[in-house]
Amino acid sequence: MAEADPHEIDMLRRALVSRYDGTLSAEDVEAAVDQARGELERRASLDEFLTVFVQRRAEELLAERARERGIDLAHVTQVLFVDDANTGRSHVAAVIANGRGGGLVRARSGGVTPGEQIRPEIQDLLRDRGFDPTEFTVTPMTGTLVLTSDLVVTMGLTEEEKVHMPTHGLHQVDWDDLTSLEGREDLDAAFEEIETRVSELVDALLEKDLATRAVDPEVEEELRRVIEELHDPDRG
């Protein structure tokens, strides 16, 4: 009998709660993950990649639950904004995308080398724009976070920071020229700059459905390896 890594399961649960926010409840997600974990741990003999299979089974269960309630999940496009620390611009981009997407685009954010908390000036910026910054937490980029997304947007990463994700089955956009918000005094102008870029992206996504895709198992394995090496350079 295998056992899934509790930390990975917790990260998966949080990622799916964020993904289905507004369509299915956190209780629905937790029940699906628990059921999937119970089913697979009884049958599996190896721990490796067990969380990925739990994710797949949980999403099947959630899709069934959504169909029972007349909810169509196929038209909700999941976007992940990734920057270096996940303490500023990626949160701002996710906030704008969720507001612009009208429930048809759901956005999350993550950091390659995550900091400790959203910077105070960014919290003030979000608060001034009518958002509660306590709802946002710094999140490390993980394979689960990427693979539960339809589109990954990297924001101003250096070549050393950037994760070169396998492209088969995944959609990726690189915003290499997007300026960092750290140290900038004109945060209102910076917000508008990100808002323009994100709004154009969301409008394009609403015209083109990216949700239907299949991820090759080899891509999953490669992505897991790349991210593990990113967070632990000594492994490479």
Solvent accessible surface area in square Angstrom, and as a share of the most:
residue,aa,sasa,rsa
1,M,179,0.80
2,A,4,0.03
3,E,108,0.49
4,A,1,0.01
5,D,68,0.35
6,P,86,0.54
7,H,121,0.54
8,E,58,0.26
9,I,1,0.01
10,D,57,0.29
11,M,16,0.07
12,L,0,0.00
13,R,50,0.18
14,R,126,0.46
15,A,6,0.05
16,L,0,0.00
17,V,46,0.26
18,S,41,0.26
19,R,43,0.16
20,Y,14,0.05
21,D,74,0.38
22,G,74,0.71
23,T,36,0.21
24,L,9,0.05
25,S,50,0.33
26,A,39,0.30
27,E,122,0.55
28,D,14,0.07
29,V,0,0.00
30,E,73,0.33
31,A,49,0.38
32,A,0,0.00
33,V,0,0.00
34,D,79,0.41
35,Q,77,0.34
36,A,0,0.00
37,R,55,0.20
38,G,25,0.24
39,E,34,0.15
40,L,23,0.12
41,E,19,0.09
42,R,163,0.60
43,R,177,0.64
44,A,26,0.20
45,S,99,0.64
46,L,130,0.65
47,D,86,0.44
48,E,118,0.53
49,F,49,0.20
50,L,4,0.02
51,T,4,0.02
52,V,14,0.08
53,F,95,0.39
54,V,0,0.00
55,Q,13,0.06
56,R,86,0.31
57,R,65,0.24
58,A,0,0.00
59,E,39,0.18
60,E,93,0.42
61,L,10,0.05
62,L,0,0.00
63,A,28,0.22
64,E,73,0.33
65,R,54,0.20
66,A,1,0.01
67,R,162,0.59
68,E,141,0.63
69,R,131,0.48
70,G,71,0.68
71,I,49,0.25
72,D,83,0.43
73,L,37,0.18
74,A,55,0.42
75,H,108,0.48
76,V,14,0.08
77,T,5,0.03
78,Q,4,0.02
79,V,1,0.00
80,L,0,0.00
81,F,0,0.00
82,V,1,0.00
83,D,3,0.02
84,D,46,0.24
85,A,26,0.20
86,N,0,0.00
87,T,11,0.07
88,G,2,0.02
89,R,15,0.05
90,S,0,0.00
91,H,7,0.03
92,V,0,0.00
93,A,0,0.00
94,A,8,0.06
95,V,6,0.04
96,I,16,0.08
97,A,0,0.00
98,N,47,0.24
99,G,64,0.62
100,R,118,0.43
101,G,3,0.03
102,G,67,0.65
103,G,32,0.31
104,L,93,0.46
105,V,1,0.00
106,R,42,0.15
107,A,9,0.07
108,R,15,0.06
109,S,12,0.08
110,G,0,0.00
111,G,0,0.00
112,V,0,0.00
113,T,82,0.47
114,P,48,0.30
115,G,31,0.30
116,E,171,0.77
117,Q,110,0.49
118,I,7,0.03
119,R,45,0.17
120,P,84,0.53
121,E,61,0.27
122,I,0,0.00
123,Q,43,0.19
124,D,73,0.38
125,L,7,0.04
126,L,0,0.00
127,R,121,0.44
128,D,121,0.63
129,R,87,0.32
130,G,69,0.66
131,F,75,0.31
132,D,67,0.35
133,P,6,0.04
134,T,108,0.63
135,E,128,0.57
136,F,53,0.22
137,T,90,0.52
138,V,28,0.16
139,T,28,0.16
140,P,42,0.27
141,M,0,0.00
142,T,31,0.18
143,G,16,0.15
144,T,20,0.12
145,L,10,0.05
146,V,0,0.00
147,L,16,0.08
148,T,0,0.00
149,S,0,0.00
150,D,4,0.02
151,L,5,0.03
152,V,2,0.01
153,V,0,0.00
154,T,1,0.00
155,M,0,0.00
156,G,19,0.18
157,L,10,0.05
158,T,69,0.40
159,E,109,0.49
160,E,149,0.67
161,E,48,0.21
162,K,18,0.08
163,V,3,0.02
164,H,121,0.54
165,M,11,0.05
166,P,25,0.16
167,T,103,0.60
168,H,117,0.52
169,G,21,0.21
170,L,14,0.07
171,H,70,0.31
172,Q,55,0.24
173,V,49,0.28
174,D,64,0.33
175,W,19,0.07
176,D,81,0.42
177,D,105,0.55
178,L,5,0.03
179,T,70,0.41
180,S,49,0.31
181,L,3,0.02
182,E,118,0.53
183,G,71,0.69
184,R,59,0.21
185,E,176,0.79
186,D,73,0.38
187,L,25,0.12
188,D,88,0.45
189,A,49,0.38
190,A,0,0.00
191,F,9,0.04
192,E,97,0.43
193,E,66,0.30
194,I,1,0.01
195,E,68,0.31
196,T,81,0.47
197,R,63,0.23
198,V,0,0.00
199,S,14,0.09
200,E,110,0.49
201,L,25,0.12
202,V,1,0.00
203,D,53,0.27
204,A,55,0.42
205,L,13,0.06
206,L,79,0.39
207,E,153,0.69
208,K,134,0.57
209,D,78,0.41
210,L,19,0.10
211,A,25,0.19
212,T,121,0.70
213,R,58,0.21
214,A,84,0.65
215,V,28,0.16
216,D,49,0.25
217,P,88,0.55
218,E,134,0.60
219,V,11,0.06
220,E,22,0.10
221,E,97,0.44
222,E,66,0.30
223,L,0,0.00
224,R,50,0.18
225,R,106,0.39
226,V,29,0.17
227,I,11,0.05
228,E,64,0.29
229,E,53,0.24
230,L,41,0.21
231,H,82,0.37
232,D,60,0.31
233,P,104,0.65
234,D,135,0.70
235,R,142,0.52
236,G,83,0.79
